[in-house]
Amino acid sequence: MNTFLMKEILKSKLYWNKIFGLRYEAVWVFIGQLGMAMGVLFGVKILTQVLNPLEFGRLALANTVVLLIGTNLFGPLGQGFMRFWSISQERGQIKEFTITSKRYSRVLTAIILGVSLIVLIFSSFTELFGWPVLIMVSLLVGALSGYLGLRLSVLLAARKRKVVALANTGTAFLKPLIAVFFVIMVVSNADYVMWGYFVATLITVCAVEYWYRKTLDHALRSSTAIGNSKTGSGNLGKEILRFSWPFCVWGVFGWIHQSCDRWSLQAFHGSDVVGAFSVITILAVYPLIFCANFLNNLFLPIAYERAGNLTSSASIQSANKVLYLMTGVYVIGASTLIIVFLFLHGEVVLLMSNVNYTEFSSLLPGLTAAWAFFYLGQMFSGFGFLANQPKKYILPTVVSAIIAATTALYLSKRFGPVGVVWSLGISGFVYAVWFMAIGFRLSNSIPVNARYPVDDVG
């Protein structure tokens, strides 16, 4: 009896240790995502005080270039790094992972820097403060942001929540602060805001690099200590690319979906309208991004860890439960946000900007609902990531992006910003429903390489 009680006490202690360990991680994920969201909103507040709607509109368009490079081109590779970090540990391939991640990061960064150099040469034959210079600086910021994102993906997979949280929060606040300093010291221009972003991101990259190398060194020593190294097979890099390439297609068309609103307004209504509409977009999107990223960063690594190498059906089912919980919490959070904006949209816009940007405040609840559908789809994509089948999301991403782009151009020309909101709502709904159907199908199927544990049989 005493032995039985001791075993039960030990099990209970291990269980509560896991719970409290998860609570610690959740706190840092929350701090990181909240800090990043607050930093963006802080940036909107101070930048709208020093930039008029025309320059803020130019900045918003330049940020779509940063998004394309930093998130939608580097992001797919970051997803591959995050997914295969635990797999490489399980296989004892940390050294190969280190070599592969370094090579891929450098190659992709070199490509973007080469494109930036070409734009710089081209811009030397044009006016100094024209669009080419702004786009060139945006490419540089995108490359640095993407490189930083690759490092943070590995640190996130290694569950270094505190480092990731501090890096994201620091960058979010540092960017607008340095940008405003540049604007005050030089000229109130979107170009110098983007140069401020470049300097701030470079500072963060230098700080994160230290922790990244420290994490890899620790993992290498642990792998060597247990004598489980299987380096040199050369297959890990191919697996990462095989997992990541669908995200690249997904990223490009996802960027079209996320950026077509601003470019369609620019085409028919000018940068000043883009500037005013962009404030509404940021207020609608960033709380959703906070919620989605917080849940993804908290739950996805746990789901990956539970699923492992997809060899146990019980582990896969446990991981799917984590993803369902993640999605349910998102739906509750997004619904609450829409209700709040429905009653307080004018006050929120005025609080976070100034009277020059309140023209489209009434669109805030509808725009939030439209983007809520889009990020709901992102929640359901976790089931495909878990099953190592991101390619299943290529077709719905392409189709919804085409719907978004074509309807945005047509409805923007006919109805202005109101038409753009409807465009995003239609395409977001298609995106969410399609991703949800794929998620349900994947969660109810067992991968070919999965097996039941011995104690599950019979």
RAHUGI-V987567 format. One record per helix or strand of 3 or more residues. SS is the DSSP state (~ for helix, > for strand). FROM is the first residue (numbers start at 1). TO is the last residue. If there is no record, write none. Layout:
# RAHUGI-V987567
SS/FROM/TO
SS/FROM/TO
This chain:
# RAHUGI-V987567
~/2/50
~/53/91
~/94/123
~/131/157
~/161/185
~/190/225
~/235/269
~/271/307
~/313/352
~/355/357
~/361/386
~/390/415
~/417/443
~/454/456
